[in-house]
Amino acid sequence: MTSRFELANAIRALAMDAVQKANSGHPGMPMGMADIAEVLWNDVLNHNPADPHWFNRDRFVVSNGHGSMLLYALLHLSGYDLPLDELKNFRQLHSKTPGHPEYGMTPGVETTTGPLGQGIAMAVGMAIAEANLAAKYNRDGLTLVDHRTYVFAGDGCLMEGISHEACSLAGALGLGKLVVFYDDNNISIDGEVHGWFRDDTPARFEAYGWQVVRNVNGHDAHEIKLALETARKSIDRPTLICCKTIIGFGSPAKQGKESSHGAPLGAEEIAKTREQLGWKHGPFEIPAEVYAAYDARAKGAVKQQAWNGVFDAYAKQFPAEAAEFQRRVQGSLPADWRGFADALIAEQAKADKPNATRKSSKAVIEALAAKLPELFGGSADLSESNGTDFKGHVSLRHGSLGGNYVNYGVREFAMSAAMNGQYLHGGLRPFGGTFLVFSDYARNALRLSALMKLGVIYVYTHDSVALGEDGPTHQPVEHLATLRLIPNVQLWRPADAFETAVAWTAALERKTGPSLLILTRQNLPPQAHAADHAGLAARGGYVLWEPLEAPQAVILATGSEVALAVDAAKALAAKGKPVRVVSLPCVERFLAQEADYREAVLPDGLKRLAVEAGVSHYWRGLADAVLGIDSFGESAPMAAVLKHFGFTVENVEARVLSLLA
């Protein structure tokens, strides 16, 4: 019988061989955490390599994603569609084994990780989703949702501020099915961490409300298994298992040192490591008995079959709930969605009074929540200000996790990463709010939303210098431009209630990347909309106002500046200078339209003035002139600030006349 030590050594060998062949990578973590991984995957983890998307599988997140070869080795050994040739192609172009795990590229990879700390935060989101769906759908004797989320994390993950945010929230909510293995090896890239990381980590997590298992020998399978048994007994507290490990375990010259962290061991050192570990096999050579010991396909099929039986029984007894559950897990919208969405947009088009788009958004959310039980909201301590606290929302609380809203507290980064985890888990459609200026805190999680092509919805309110007296610390200026520069992001800045409804429905229909809804605090007047405007606005840009005579110029505007543009165009028309107004609620969508449509909206022969209360640089390629803001804001009442920066009808008129001169 193959020993556990031999099984763990298979992970170590594959890791050091792949890194050596690539001449790039991180062998230290896989070699140090191999024993923990072997016990977790062979004794505890519920999964089916033949169906990586089986819903009731346990989720496994490698937050210290630089140790990706540990994950690839496990996936290969246990029977996922990841052949040995892919491990030999580690870190090469178009391989299924990139330098850090990437969601959607490798079967069995639950999420993209690498930016340290975010894996933990996404795992918190996964655990929230599991607990929420369990509370919603499980019935006595029929448990549809029952799985755990396991995380590997190192010192770097726990140094990152996001780990504090997310783990504090996890303790407050009592996420008992979340288990984090802390790889306490005392090493980061700069060396031994005691000089810059002296936290009492177990005490810190106990203060969060976690169950903590201290001083586990991370190279002793018996101790690891006992710790897991303790973790699995927890009902209402997440568990941190603190494992003492040796980075680069087995390397005579480099174990326990930073030199094993992020570079190949070298051929000579690998030979000595094989000798020290007693691993008598050549590079990428795995004995048949090791494959047999890891192979999880038969066990996984049995577990999935058993769950399928539970689902069939559930569907007979609760057919409506089962159908809804399936739709939610598949990420599908209701069959009558399009008709509902059209009616919702039409209703918002009837608005006849000025309103802040954050308030219009709240009205839309309330209508959507009644239609979409999967809609799962939250805010980073700004619920009322963001308008995310829709009528009928129920906040999650410790011991009561079946609601549809999370009070994330002042944790913008953790909120955003947790929403990624919720979306990845399936069954929820998360959205979360904060002020636009604080998107800076969340940007790296938003970037991962875009990189992973997740349909997460971000609600960013208080969107310009029109915020007024709170001043430049709270007035976003560069944010619209820099957020638009993130690949695969669609940023919506609606001009009124009608465009807000268009933005929400478009965001919910999008499953290939995040949508950002940029909303005002101040009231905006409703615009006059034609019957075809809904479809045109959904294309990202359209002719909102057309003069009676052939236009001589075009004003491009977004959000709160659209009304200003229309007022200026009307004034110019009265002076014999007909001007078209184009509303661009989503520039990314507009630029993705066919050339004929773009030309019809923005003819090449007409001069263009872009008007937006943000930095002007973004618009230079789309307009001949820009009325923007290329400095920080000012602390003063809204009207005074807008006048100071030139956002007046008279100034827009003057800019257009200057273009036509």
Steps between C-alpha positions, in 0.01 A plus 500: 500500500631841403584711805353843558849645489549348154168645384600847620838461333323456166373856535846623595663324208252628242536853637878512495518327159247737337666810642840375391382425146335842473803664664240705685259458787460439872595154627519591870130514589397178319786313667409644840123445479505164320421296812200720585373481143534123489287450811237752395457363149522130579307487828259791510432696181168428324544544126463319171786539250268387220270796568692799636176702511297261714313743719534337842877454479726647764681811380880508527675836469876548486520858625880490487461450126870520419507137621283403204698184428359347816150544359594377154666193649189420703269545203718281281548225756136479603368459146399839360545570132850634550749263334865477594599685185325808638709483816809475281374814325479696826505879454510476119281686252146360474566214739238394758759552772566875519729650761208578731169311494254651252129437515354360178833378369569188707235240593459501878638849564228678700636852473788711377746571780840659536430847639550390860208506739233504232463124496397506866253779434348322201473186711303702755264590217470134402422405858238775520337364184500143633344601830245723331384238250491232771271718710280567198463153350585224747208312650482240776648180360577662164829688512579649161773738614767362733863559417805672642751752377866422568777754461879482493660827608844618600657781698465736206124445479463576868713813478277646229234730641223327309547189714418705809188641334372169370582282798345747742179483296514119484520481878215747545276294274605167652594321177556158652576322172802715421838343583831679447838328520764751604839401358707636788848455358646833619626588151404754237694632202712730715596222740395412856188699578559572869649837416176624343223255596475433872122464532359246740301352214306239701392765751402732217269241350357406836416867544315485168287219639675214323577155633880468497697177495853591608843351445419225254802324355443560130712198411315252723196345327348386830506849650364651181211254493414566865497872432263448208270292717489785749425749224216291361328493838462877500148620427508874544868597496745490211821317578865599465742207508847632580753265344870522573673411174839522335508681169674293232473189721753236394754727335827456693638845420185708455227373729396756757651783295363769273720362220245221450207740474502633147773337291590154368702288740753413229579159354765412758281598796202310354713186481598540864136567595389179330763314698401661830130433444563148378325578172661257256314603187613721215362840398120494454499128574212392727454134598169332419428434868525873574252579225270231635516640852409852385238406239174657618283424200321197639443657843390824339252326271343320796466824698351689207261214427380504859443874479311459173270260681436758770424759235256269321315437827502872572361580155208262550410654835586863422481540121481880492797543734701239307436678169597834648812348656609354166443829320698691759790255500513512121504880513198531270248783510128413520331396177290816497793726581504706180137601530550589864812705423328691218206581728736616775685733262171633363379571852814698581459695175181645648695682771401866489686648795872555564660220699847386596603196300594325826131531596386389156734205541341413833156493341632274224668268751174463690321392184783264406518342846134401477575325171847357567541319833868452416564876517733535798590849612721682742692814575822599671320685781321739263172317441268798519740730315554247221131413475586130520274443803202410286154446644467149637872437536598269785852530640709197585581460866683242710271200524264639236665484158198457275447866406595686184720783624840536667602792715867477408612776734776737393668229293484599132778263392368198686147570379614501139706182535217328690264585215743329262484194723121507510479518123754221457310281743181532300139555595534869591521816290696736723509878495665732748523871554737770614591854395675522164808657657543192719515269201873558541494279808331222303677530166704180511194288573315676219795424275465131588126520421595617154785251459276208600208630289259508793165676471536681833320834529663796674282793610711815531314813612593863573666506163653845450604836641126568528534325835591850620593580857672171581781626281776347291559197726151380409460646151603254228680655204732243343285199588274483195796502263716255690217252555418506130861409428466161672448241225160328494329755726174662391439829678148641491439864590127557446346843446157434652265233632446355151870449433544364852248224426674427169833476682369261766336265252807501277723427798286204605504361147877521486683185613842564349630776725416752771267796456548827688200723566616857561225699671434852624413638838338810346168504317503481120208600274336225296571516129253456215533148362374357174360148469825365356728653762503193725663282236732779392607589854579132558754535218690742723443823310222662300366827367297639788420845361497602136447860377239577235772602255802294399745502792825691467666337800449227762514523877592167663406465865444245773300489820428831667656697216244378245234742626755781482580403142133496400441843656802638317387345171157659535661838566728459199207402277326821597810685375501321165772250596334157486685238705435130562522355851628144535460326832768239563390309810751221423791598279640146491176364355475780249853449372425128455213575258537462126664786313179603320317556828787695652519718189125563505519620859833684477558601138866559417421829332362672810708668768458342843508640852513248787354612832569296812589600856823304507849503354501599135774266373265207443293693246785629283461220249123543468457876495657812353469683831421403858336676790637301793685535828875448507558590863360384831167639615407774743307515825195721441128467426423306184394796288814693588727205421336431164518867402864515610588216261296643213205263499246761399278537195682818402840334506383199300352739242827691482700178452278389213513841333877493529505165318280640222698820458 
